[in-house]
């Protein structure tokens, strides 16, 4: 995520997904992801949802959407 461009929906999706994975184990660490979304990509669709809640959005994006479809296909 550090190398991804600010303001991109892909970055928002990667940070949202990564933070969502750790939020139940490490709330302080997850909050760093929230702050990164708010600072680096708060004007994206996912970013606006995160800013509104100040927590992770239950949204699929351009990065997580295809991954979810691959996992679903693999589990059939």
PDB file of N, CA, C and O in Angstrom:
ATOM      1  N   UNK A   1       0.823  -1.193   0.000  1.00  0.00           N
ATOM      2  CA  UNK A   1       0.000   0.000   0.000  1.00  0.00           C
ATOM      3  C   UNK A   1       0.865   1.254   0.000  1.00  0.00           C
ATOM      4  O   UNK A   1       0.458   2.299  -0.507  1.00  0.00           O
ATOM      5  N   UNK A   2       2.054   1.143   0.568  1.00  0.00           N
ATOM      6  CA  UNK A   2       2.936   2.304   0.628  1.00  0.00           C
ATOM      7  C   UNK A   2       3.351   2.825  -0.733  1.00  0.00           C
ATOM      8  O   UNK A   2       3.681   4.002  -0.874  1.00  0.00           O
ATOM      9  N   UNK A   3       3.339   1.966  -1.728  1.00  0.00           N
ATOM     10  CA  UNK A   3       3.758   2.372  -3.068  1.00  0.00           C
ATOM     11  C   UNK A   3       2.586   2.741  -3.973  1.00  0.00           C
ATOM     12  O   UNK A   3       2.793   3.170  -5.108  1.00  0.00           O
ATOM     13  N   UNK A   4       1.375   2.579  -3.490  1.00  0.00           N
ATOM     14  CA  UNK A   4       0.198   2.871  -4.308  1.00  0.00           C
ATOM     15  C   UNK A   4      -0.084   4.367  -4.287  1.00  0.00           C
ATOM     16  O   UNK A   4       0.221   5.050  -3.309  1.00  0.00           O
ATOM     17  N   UNK A   5      -0.673   4.880  -5.380  1.00  0.00           N
ATOM     18  CA  UNK A   5      -0.922   6.321  -5.440  1.00  0.00           C
ATOM     19  C   UNK A   5      -2.042   6.765  -4.499  1.00  0.00           C
ATOM     20  O   UNK A   5      -3.061   6.089  -4.360  1.00  0.00           O
ATOM     21  N   UNK A   6      -1.831   7.906  -3.863  1.00  0.00           N
ATOM     22  CA  UNK A   6      -2.877   8.501  -3.030  1.00  0.00           C
ATOM     23  C   UNK A   6      -4.106   8.807  -3.886  1.00  0.00           C
ATOM     24  O   UNK A   6      -3.995   9.077  -5.082  1.00  0.00           O
ATOM     25  N   UNK A   7      -5.244   8.761  -3.268  1.00  0.00           N
ATOM     26  CA  UNK A   7      -6.479   9.127  -3.950  1.00  0.00           C
ATOM     27  C   UNK A   7      -7.059   8.056  -4.836  1.00  0.00           C
ATOM     28  O   UNK A   7      -8.038   8.307  -5.538  1.00  0.00           O
ATOM     29  N   UNK A   8      -6.481   6.858  -4.826  1.00  0.00           N
ATOM     30  CA  UNK A   8      -6.997   5.801  -5.708  1.00  0.00           C
ATOM     31  C   UNK A   8      -7.952   4.881  -4.962  1.00  0.00           C
ATOM     32  O   UNK A   8      -7.777   4.601  -3.776  1.00  0.00           O
ATOM     33  N   UNK A   9      -8.955   4.424  -5.677  1.00  0.00           N
ATOM     34  CA  UNK A   9      -9.927   3.490  -5.106  1.00  0.00           C
ATOM     35  C   UNK A   9      -9.235   2.177  -4.738  1.00  0.00           C
ATOM     36  O   UNK A   9      -9.624   1.524  -3.770  1.00  0.00           O
ATOM     37  N   UNK A  10      -8.212   1.788  -5.503  1.00  0.00           N
ATOM     38  CA  UNK A  10      -7.473   0.561  -5.206  1.00  0.00           C
ATOM     39  C   UNK A  10      -6.776   0.653  -3.854  1.00  0.00           C
ATOM     40  O   UNK A  10      -6.805  -0.299  -3.073  1.00  0.00           O
ATOM     41  N   UNK A  11      -6.147   1.800  -3.573  1.00  0.00           N
ATOM     42  CA  UNK A  11      -5.486   1.988  -2.287  1.00  0.00           C
ATOM     43  C   UNK A  11      -6.498   1.925  -1.153  1.00  0.00           C
ATOM     44  O   UNK A  11      -6.262   1.268  -0.140  1.00  0.00           O
ATOM     45  N   UNK A  12      -7.621   2.607  -1.321  1.00  0.00           N
ATOM     46  CA  UNK A  12      -8.658   2.572  -0.286  1.00  0.00           C
ATOM     47  C   UNK A  12      -9.117   1.144  -0.028  1.00  0.00           C
ATOM     48  O   UNK A  12      -9.324   0.752   1.121  1.00  0.00           O
ATOM     49  N   UNK A  13      -9.274   0.373  -1.084  1.00  0.00           N
ATOM     50  CA  UNK A  13      -9.728  -1.008  -0.967  1.00  0.00           C
ATOM     51  C   UNK A  13      -8.693  -1.876  -0.260  1.00  0.00           C
ATOM     52  O   UNK A  13      -9.049  -2.680   0.601  1.00  0.00           O
ATOM     53  N   UNK A  14      -7.422  -1.725  -0.612  1.00  0.00           N
ATOM     54  CA  UNK A  14      -6.350  -2.508   0.019  1.00  0.00           C
ATOM     55  C   UNK A  14      -6.259  -2.180   1.513  1.00  0.00           C
ATOM     56  O   UNK A  14      -6.169  -3.085   2.343  1.00  0.00           O
ATOM     57  N   UNK A  15      -6.282  -0.901   1.853  1.00  0.00           N
ATOM     58  CA  UNK A  15      -6.200  -0.505   3.260  1.00  0.00           C
ATOM     59  C   UNK A  15      -7.436  -0.943   4.042  1.00  0.00           C
ATOM     60  O   UNK A  15      -7.326  -1.395   5.182  1.00  0.00           O
ATOM     61  N   UNK A  16      -8.609  -0.810   3.432  1.00  0.00           N
ATOM     62  CA  UNK A  16      -9.846  -1.226   4.078  1.00  0.00           C
ATOM     63  C   UNK A  16      -9.842  -2.734   4.331  1.00  0.00           C
ATOM     64  O   UNK A  16     -10.247  -3.186   5.402  1.00  0.00           O
ATOM     65  N   UNK A  17      -9.394  -3.497   3.367  1.00  0.00           N
ATOM     66  CA  UNK A  17      -9.341  -4.955   3.512  1.00  0.00           C
ATOM     67  C   UNK A  17      -8.310  -5.360   4.569  1.00  0.00           C
ATOM     68  O   UNK A  17      -8.598  -6.175   5.445  1.00  0.00           O
ATOM     69  N   UNK A  18      -7.124  -4.793   4.481  1.00  0.00           N
ATOM     70  CA  UNK A  18      -6.070  -5.125   5.439  1.00  0.00           C
ATOM     71  C   UNK A  18      -6.456  -4.787   6.867  1.00  0.00           C
ATOM     72  O   UNK A  18      -6.250  -5.589   7.778  1.00  0.00           O
ATOM     73  N   UNK A  19      -7.008  -3.617   7.061  1.00  0.00           N
ATOM     74  CA  UNK A  19      -7.443  -3.229   8.396  1.00  0.00           C
ATOM     75  C   UNK A  19      -8.575  -4.096   8.914  1.00  0.00           C
ATOM     76  O   UNK A  19      -8.633  -4.417  10.102  1.00  0.00           O
ATOM     77  N   UNK A  20      -9.475  -4.473   8.014  1.00  0.00           N
ATOM     78  CA  UNK A  20     -10.593  -5.342   8.412  1.00  0.00           C
ATOM     79  C   UNK A  20     -10.098  -6.704   8.883  1.00  0.00           C
ATOM     80  O   UNK A  20     -10.690  -7.314   9.773  1.00  0.00           O
ATOM     81  N   UNK A  21      -9.007  -7.176   8.280  1.00  0.00           N
ATOM     82  CA  UNK A  21      -8.455  -8.476   8.668  1.00  0.00           C
ATOM     83  C   UNK A  21      -7.915  -8.465  10.092  1.00  0.00           C
ATOM     84  O   UNK A  21      -7.978  -9.484  10.781  1.00  0.00           O
ATOM     85  N   UNK A  22      -7.384  -7.328  10.547  1.00  0.00           N
ATOM     86  CA  UNK A  22      -6.748  -7.307  11.867  1.00  0.00           C
ATOM     87  C   UNK A  22      -7.576  -6.628  12.955  1.00  0.00           C
ATOM     88  O   UNK A  22      -7.186  -6.654  14.122  1.00  0.00           O
ATOM     89  N   UNK A  23      -8.685  -6.034  12.607  1.00  0.00           N
ATOM     90  CA  UNK A  23      -9.425  -5.198  13.562  1.00  0.00           C
ATOM     91  C   UNK A  23      -9.853  -5.921  14.834  1.00  0.00           C
ATOM     92  O   UNK A  23      -9.934  -5.297  15.893  1.00  0.00           O
ATOM     93  N   UNK A  24     -10.126  -7.205  14.756  1.00  0.00           N
ATOM     94  CA  UNK A  24     -10.556  -7.939  15.943  1.00  0.00           C
ATOM     95  C   UNK A  24      -9.391  -8.349  16.846  1.00  0.00           C
ATOM     96  O   UNK A  24      -9.595  -8.634  18.026  1.00  0.00           O
ATOM     97  N   UNK A  25      -8.175  -8.379  16.303  1.00  0.00           N
ATOM     98  CA  UNK A  25      -6.994  -8.769  17.084  1.00  0.00           C
ATOM     99  C   UNK A  25      -6.176  -7.592  17.563  1.00  0.00           C
ATOM    100  O   UNK A  25      -5.523  -7.667  18.603  1.00  0.00           O
ATOM    101  N   UNK A  26      -6.208  -6.499  16.808  1.00  0.00           N
ATOM    102  CA  UNK A  26      -5.331  -5.365  17.106  1.00  0.00           C
ATOM    103  C   UNK A  26      -6.035  -4.062  16.741  1.00  0.00           C
ATOM    104  O   UNK A  26      -5.841  -3.520  15.653  1.00  0.00           O
ATOM    105  N   UNK A  27      -6.843  -3.576  17.651  1.00  0.00           N
ATOM    106  CA  UNK A  27      -7.642  -2.377  17.361  1.00  0.00           C
ATOM    107  C   UNK A  27      -6.769  -1.149  17.109  1.00  0.00           C
ATOM    108  O   UNK A  27      -7.081  -0.341  16.234  1.00  0.00           O
ATOM    109  N   UNK A  28      -5.685  -1.000  17.860  1.00  0.00           N
ATOM    110  CA  UNK A  28      -4.790   0.146  17.649  1.00  0.00           C
ATOM    111  C   UNK A  28      -4.124   0.067  16.272  1.00  0.00           C
ATOM    112  O   UNK A  28      -4.000   1.072  15.572  1.00  0.00           O
ATOM    113  N   UNK A  29      -3.703  -1.125  15.902  1.00  0.00           N
ATOM    114  CA  UNK A  29      -3.106  -1.305  14.585  1.00  0.00           C
ATOM    115  C   UNK A  29      -4.118  -1.043  13.481  1.00  0.00           C
ATOM    116  O   UNK A  29      -3.793  -0.426  12.466  1.00  0.00           O
ATOM    117  N   UNK A  30      -5.334  -1.508  13.678  1.00  0.00           N
ATOM    118  CA  UNK A  30      -6.385  -1.295  12.685  1.00  0.00           C
ATOM    119  C   UNK A  30      -6.701   0.185  12.541  1.00  0.00           C
ATOM    120  O   UNK A  30      -6.997   0.654  11.442  1.00  0.00           O
ATOM    121  N   UNK A  31      -6.640   0.919  13.642  1.00  0.00           N
ATOM    122  CA  UNK A  31      -6.921   2.350  13.584  1.00  0.00           C
ATOM    123  C   UNK A  31      -5.909   3.071  12.701  1.00  0.00           C
ATOM    124  O   UNK A  31      -6.235   4.094  12.098  1.00  0.00           O
ATOM    125  N   UNK A  32      -4.690   2.554  12.616  1.00  0.00           N
ATOM    126  CA  UNK A  32      -3.695   3.152  11.716  1.00  0.00           C
ATOM    127  C   UNK A  32      -4.143   3.034  10.262  1.00  0.00           C
ATOM    128  O   UNK A  32      -3.902   3.934   9.457  1.00  0.00           O
ATOM    129  N   UNK A  33      -4.791   1.927   9.933  1.00  0.00           N
ATOM    130  CA  UNK A  33      -5.324   1.748   8.587  1.00  0.00           C
ATOM    131  C   UNK A  33      -6.435   2.767   8.325  1.00  0.00           C
ATOM    132  O   UNK A  33      -6.494   3.366   7.251  1.00  0.00           O
ATOM    133  N   UNK A  34      -7.313   2.960   9.308  1.00  0.00           N
ATOM    134  CA  UNK A  34      -8.406   3.929   9.168  1.00  0.00           C
ATOM    135  C   UNK A  34      -7.837   5.325   8.918  1.00  0.00           C
ATOM    136  O   UNK A  34      -8.283   6.035   8.017  1.00  0.00           O
ATOM    137  N   UNK A  35      -6.848   5.709   9.725  1.00  0.00           N
ATOM    138  CA  UNK A  35      -6.240   7.035   9.553  1.00  0.00           C
ATOM    139  C   UNK A  35      -5.569   7.169   8.184  1.00  0.00           C
ATOM    140  O   UNK A  35      -5.622   8.234   7.570  1.00  0.00           O
ATOM    141  N   UNK A  36      -4.940   6.095   7.706  1.00  0.00           N
ATOM    142  CA  UNK A  36      -4.310   6.136   6.386  1.00  0.00           C
ATOM    143  C   UNK A  36      -5.363   6.314   5.294  1.00  0.00           C
ATOM    144  O   UNK A  36      -5.156   7.069   4.344  1.00  0.00           O
ATOM    145  N   UNK A  37      -6.487   5.621   5.432  1.00  0.00           N
ATOM    146  CA  UNK A  37      -7.570   5.784   4.451  1.00  0.00           C
ATOM    147  C   UNK A  37      -8.066   7.223   4.474  1.00  0.00           C
ATOM    148  O   UNK A  37      -8.215   7.850   3.426  1.00  0.00           O
ATOM    149  N   UNK A  38      -8.322   7.745   5.670  1.00  0.00           N
ATOM    150  CA  UNK A  38      -8.840   9.108   5.780  1.00  0.00           C
ATOM    151  C   UNK A  38      -7.866  10.131   5.199  1.00  0.00           C
ATOM    152  O   UNK A  38      -8.278  11.096   4.555  1.00  0.00           O
ATOM    153  N   UNK A  39      -6.583   9.914   5.431  1.00  0.00           N
ATOM    154  CA  UNK A  39      -5.563  10.864   4.973  1.00  0.00           C
ATOM    155  C   UNK A  39      -5.232  10.703   3.487  1.00  0.00           C
ATOM    156  O   UNK A  39      -5.124  11.693   2.763  1.00  0.00           O
ATOM    157  N   UNK A  40      -5.072   9.465   3.036  1.00  0.00           N
ATOM    158  CA  UNK A  40      -4.558   9.225   1.685  1.00  0.00           C
ATOM    159  C   UNK A  40      -5.628   9.044   0.619  1.00  0.00           C
ATOM    160  O   UNK A  40      -5.377   9.306  -0.557  1.00  0.00           O
ATOM    161  N   UNK A  41      -6.821   8.598   1.014  1.00  0.00           N
ATOM    162  CA  UNK A  41      -7.839   8.340  -0.013  1.00  0.00           C
ATOM    163  C   UNK A  41      -9.256   8.554   0.529  1.00  0.00           C
ATOM    164  O   UNK A  41     -10.173   7.796   0.210  1.00  0.00           O
ATOM    165  N   UNK A  42      -9.418   9.569   1.330  1.00  0.00           N
ATOM    166  CA  UNK A  42     -10.708   9.849   1.944  1.00  0.00           C
ATOM    167  C   UNK A  42     -11.789  10.320   0.991  1.00  0.00           C
ATOM    168  O   UNK A  42     -12.965  10.341   1.356  1.00  0.00           O
ATOM    169  N   UNK A  43     -11.414  10.700  -0.227  1.00  0.00           N
ATOM    170  CA  UNK A  43     -12.405  11.183  -1.188  1.00  0.00           C
ATOM    171  C   UNK A  43     -12.873  10.105  -2.159  1.00  0.00           C
ATOM    172  O   UNK A  43     -13.686  10.376  -3.043  1.00  0.00           O
ATOM    173  N   UNK A  44     -12.372   8.898  -2.001  1.00  0.00           N
ATOM    174  CA  UNK A  44     -12.845   7.777  -2.829  1.00  0.00           C
ATOM    175  C   UNK A  44     -14.159   7.259  -2.260  1.00  0.00           C
ATOM    176  O   UNK A  44     -14.568   7.673  -1.175  1.00  0.00           O
ATOM    177  N   UNK A  45     -14.815   6.371  -2.968  1.00  0.00           N
ATOM    178  CA  UNK A  45     -16.067   5.804  -2.477  1.00  0.00           C
ATOM    179  C   UNK A  45     -15.890   5.078  -1.154  1.00  0.00           C
ATOM    180  O   UNK A  45     -16.638   5.317  -0.206  1.00  0.00           O
ATOM    181  N   UNK A  46     -14.912   4.199  -1.087  1.00  0.00           N
ATOM    182  CA  UNK A  46     -14.635   3.479   0.154  1.00  0.00           C
ATOM    183  C   UNK A  46     -14.149   4.461   1.215  1.00  0.00           C
ATOM    184  O   UNK A  46     -14.552   4.371   2.375  1.00  0.00           O
ATOM    185  N   UNK A  47     -13.297   5.389   0.829  1.00  0.00           N
ATOM    186  CA  UNK A  47     -12.781   6.373   1.766  1.00  0.00           C
ATOM    187  C   UNK A  47     -13.882   7.195   2.411  1.00  0.00           C
ATOM    188  O   UNK A  47     -13.847   7.431   3.619  1.00  0.00           O
ATOM    189  N   UNK A  48     -14.855   7.634   1.631  1.00  0.00           N
ATOM    190  CA  UNK A  48     -15.964   8.417   2.192  1.00  0.00           C
ATOM    191  C   UNK A  48     -16.755   7.595   3.203  1.00  0.00           C
ATOM    192  O   UNK A  48     -17.176   8.122   4.233  1.00  0.00           O
ATOM    193  N   UNK A  49     -16.962   6.308   2.923  1.00  0.00           N
ATOM    194  CA  UNK A  49     -17.691   5.436   3.856  1.00  0.00           C
ATOM    195  C   UNK A  49     -16.899   5.258   5.155  1.00  0.00           C
ATOM    196  O   UNK A  49     -17.475   5.254   6.242  1.00  0.00           O
ATOM    197  N   UNK A  50     -15.588   5.113   5.036  1.00  0.00           N
ATOM    198  CA  UNK A  50     -14.733   4.960   6.220  1.00  0.00           C
ATOM    199  C   UNK A  50     -14.717   6.254   7.029  1.00  0.00           C
ATOM    200  O   UNK A  50     -14.819   6.214   8.255  1.00  0.00           O
ATOM    201  N   UNK A  51     -14.593   7.389   6.367  1.00  0.00           N
ATOM    202  CA  UNK A  51     -14.585   8.683   7.057  1.00  0.00           C
ATOM    203  C   UNK A  51     -15.900   8.871   7.817  1.00  0.00           C
ATOM    204  O   UNK A  51     -15.901   9.334   8.958  1.00  0.00           O
ATOM    205  N   UNK A  52     -16.997   8.516   7.194  1.00  0.00           N
ATOM    206  CA  UNK A  52     -18.312   8.695   7.827  1.00  0.00           C
ATOM    207  C   UNK A  52     -18.437   7.878   9.117  1.00  0.00           C
ATOM    208  O   UNK A  52     -18.955   8.369  10.119  1.00  0.00           O
ATOM    209  N   UNK A  53     -17.958   6.628   9.087  1.00  0.00           N
ATOM    210  CA  UNK A  53     -18.046   5.738  10.247  1.00  0.00           C
ATOM    211  C   UNK A  53     -16.848   5.850  11.179  1.00  0.00           C
ATOM    212  O   UNK A  53     -16.926   5.468  12.347  1.00  0.00           O
ATOM    213  N   UNK A  54     -15.739   6.372  10.662  1.00  0.00           N
ATOM    214  CA  UNK A  54     -14.424   6.319  11.311  1.00  0.00           C
ATOM    215  C   UNK A  54     -14.092   4.869  11.699  1.00  0.00           C
ATOM    216  O   UNK A  54     -13.512   4.598  12.751  1.00  0.00           O
ATOM    217  N   UNK A  55     -14.471   3.986  10.837  1.00  0.00           N
ATOM    218  CA  UNK A  55     -14.141   2.563  10.949  1.00  0.00           C
ATOM    219  C   UNK A  55     -14.312   1.961   9.585  1.00  0.00           C
ATOM    220  O   UNK A  55     -14.678   2.671   8.648  1.00  0.00           O
ATOM    221  N   UNK A  56     -14.065   0.697   9.435  1.00  0.00           N
ATOM    222  CA  UNK A  56     -14.011   0.062   8.133  1.00  0.00           C
ATOM    223  C   UNK A  56     -15.388  -0.079   7.487  1.00  0.00           C
ATOM    224  O   UNK A  56     -16.405  -0.252   8.158  1.00  0.00           O
ATOM    225  N   UNK A  57     -15.377   0.001   6.162  1.00  0.00           N
ATOM    226  CA  UNK A  57     -16.603  -0.111   5.381  1.00  0.00           C
ATOM    227  C   UNK A  57     -16.763  -1.550   4.900  1.00  0.00           C
ATOM    228  O   UNK A  57     -15.787  -2.216   4.557  1.00  0.00           O
ATOM    229  N   UNK A  58     -17.974  -2.004   4.882  1.00  0.00           N
ATOM    230  CA  UNK A  58     -18.275  -3.345   4.375  1.00  0.00           C
ATOM    231  C   UNK A  58     -18.567  -3.246   2.883  1.00  0.00           C
ATOM    232  O   UNK A  58     -19.689  -3.476   2.433  1.00  0.00           O
ATOM    233  N   UNK A  59     -17.527  -2.897   2.131  1.00  0.00           N
ATOM    234  CA  UNK A  59     -17.656  -2.691   0.693  1.00  0.00           C
ATOM    235  C   UNK A  59     -16.554  -3.442  -0.036  1.00  0.00           C
ATOM    236  O   UNK A  59     -15.419  -3.508   0.435  1.00  0.00           O
ATOM    237  N   UNK A  60     -16.887  -3.996  -1.161  1.00  0.00           N
ATOM    238  CA  UNK A  60     -15.877  -4.595  -2.034  1.00  0.00           C
ATOM    239  C   UNK A  60     -15.449  -3.532  -3.041  1.00  0.00           C
ATOM    240  O   UNK A  60     -16.248  -2.692  -3.454  1.00  0.00           O
ATOM    241  N   UNK A  61     -14.210  -3.581  -3.417  1.00  0.00           N
ATOM    242  CA  UNK A  61     -13.689  -2.614  -4.378  1.00  0.00           C
ATOM    243  C   UNK A  61     -12.952  -3.306  -5.506  1.00  0.00           C
ATOM    244  O   UNK A  61     -13.089  -4.514  -5.701  1.00  0.00           O
ATOM    245  N   UNK A  62     -12.171  -2.539  -6.246  1.00  0.00           N
ATOM    246  CA  UNK A  62     -11.488  -3.092  -7.419  1.00  0.00           C
ATOM    247  C   UNK A  62     -10.421  -4.125  -7.084  1.00  0.00           C
ATOM    248  O   UNK A  62     -10.030  -4.906  -7.951  1.00  0.00           O
ATOM    249  N   UNK A  63      -9.947  -4.144  -5.854  1.00  0.00           N
ATOM    250  CA  UNK A  63      -8.952  -5.136  -5.445  1.00  0.00           C
ATOM    251  C   UNK A  63      -9.621  -6.316  -4.750  1.00  0.00           C
ATOM    252  O   UNK A  63      -9.349  -7.465  -5.096  1.00  0.00           O
ATOM    253  N   UNK A  64     -10.480  -6.057  -3.788  1.00  0.00           N
ATOM    254  CA  UNK A  64     -11.084  -7.139  -3.003  1.00  0.00           C
ATOM    255  C   UNK A  64     -12.201  -7.862  -3.744  1.00  0.00           C
ATOM    256  O   UNK A  64     -12.419  -9.051  -3.508  1.00  0.00           O
ATOM    257  N   UNK A  65     -12.906  -7.184  -4.623  1.00  0.00           N
ATOM    258  CA  UNK A  65     -13.997  -7.817  -5.372  1.00  0.00           C
ATOM    259  C   UNK A  65     -13.536  -9.017  -6.186  1.00  0.00           C
ATOM    260  O   UNK A  65     -14.117 -10.095  -6.058  1.00  0.00           O
ATOM    261  N   UNK A  66     -12.500  -8.864  -7.029  1.00  0.00           N
ATOM    262  CA  UNK A  66     -12.003 -10.011  -7.783  1.00  0.00           C
ATOM    263  C   UNK A  66     -11.463 -11.135  -6.887  1.00  0.00           C
ATOM    264  O   UNK A  66     -11.612 -12.313  -7.214  1.00  0.00           O
ATOM    265  N   UNK A  67     -10.840 -10.777  -5.767  1.00  0.00           N
ATOM    266  CA  UNK A  67     -10.332 -11.800  -4.854  1.00  0.00           C
ATOM    267  C   UNK A  67     -11.470 -12.609  -4.248  1.00  0.00           C
ATOM    268  O   UNK A  67     -11.362 -13.826  -4.100  1.00  0.00           O
ATOM    269  N   UNK A  68     -12.553 -11.939  -3.900  1.00  0.00           N
ATOM    270  CA  UNK A  68     -13.707 -12.640  -3.333  1.00  0.00           C
ATOM    271  C   UNK A  68     -14.295 -13.603  -4.347  1.00  0.00           C
ATOM    272  O   UNK A  68     -14.700 -14.710  -3.991  1.00  0.00           O
ATOM    273  N   UNK A  69     -14.346 -13.194  -5.600  1.00  0.00           N
ATOM    274  CA  UNK A  69     -14.870 -14.083  -6.644  1.00  0.00           C
ATOM    275  C   UNK A  69     -13.960 -15.295  -6.838  1.00  0.00           C
ATOM    276  O   UNK A  69     -14.445 -16.406  -7.051  1.00  0.00           O
ATOM    277  N   UNK A  70     -12.647 -15.088  -6.768  1.00  0.00           N
ATOM    278  CA  UNK A  70     -11.714 -16.211  -6.890  1.00  0.00           C
ATOM    279  C   UNK A  70     -11.871 -17.195  -5.729  1.00  0.00           C
ATOM    280  O   UNK A  70     -11.860 -18.409  -5.937  1.00  0.00           O
ATOM    281  N   UNK A  71     -12.016 -16.675  -4.511  1.00  0.00           N
ATOM    282  CA  UNK A  71     -12.204 -17.550  -3.346  1.00  0.00           C
ATOM    283  C   UNK A  71     -13.495 -18.335  -3.469  1.00  0.00           C
ATOM    284  O   UNK A  71     -13.537 -19.528  -3.169  1.00  0.00           O
ATOM    285  N   UNK A  72     -14.545 -17.664  -3.910  1.00  0.00           N
ATOM    286  CA  UNK A  72     -15.833 -18.331  -4.066  1.00  0.00           C
ATOM    287  C   UNK A  72     -15.748 -19.455  -5.102  1.00  0.00           C
ATOM    288  O   UNK A  72     -16.281 -20.543  -4.887  1.00  0.00           O
ATOM    289  N   UNK A  73     -15.086 -19.190  -6.210  1.00  0.00           N
ATOM    290  CA  UNK A  73     -14.941 -20.194  -7.259  1.00  0.00           C
ATOM    291  C   UNK A  73     -14.096 -21.374  -6.771  1.00  0.00           C
ATOM    292  O   UNK A  73     -14.368 -22.520  -7.129  1.00  0.00           O
ATOM    293  N   UNK A  74     -13.083 -21.101  -5.966  1.00  0.00           N
ATOM    294  CA  UNK A  74     -12.219 -22.158  -5.457  1.00  0.00           C
ATOM    295  C   UNK A  74     -12.944 -23.052  -4.452  1.00  0.00           C
ATOM    296  O   UNK A  74     -12.598 -24.223  -4.298  1.00  0.00           O
ATOM    297  N   UNK A  75     -13.936 -22.510  -3.777  1.00  0.00           N
ATOM    298  CA  UNK A  75     -14.669 -23.269  -2.769  1.00  0.00           C
ATOM    299  C   UNK A  75     -15.822 -24.088  -3.333  1.00  0.00           C
ATOM    300  O   UNK A  75     -16.520 -24.766  -2.578  1.00  0.00           O
ATOM    301  N   UNK A  76     -16.032 -24.039  -4.621  1.00  0.00           N
ATOM    302  CA  UNK A  76     -17.138 -24.799  -5.234  1.00  0.00           C
ATOM    303  C   UNK A  76     -16.740 -26.227  -5.463  1.00  0.00           C
ATOM    304  O   UNK A  76     -17.537 -27.016  -5.969  1.00  0.00           O
TER     305      UNK A  76
END
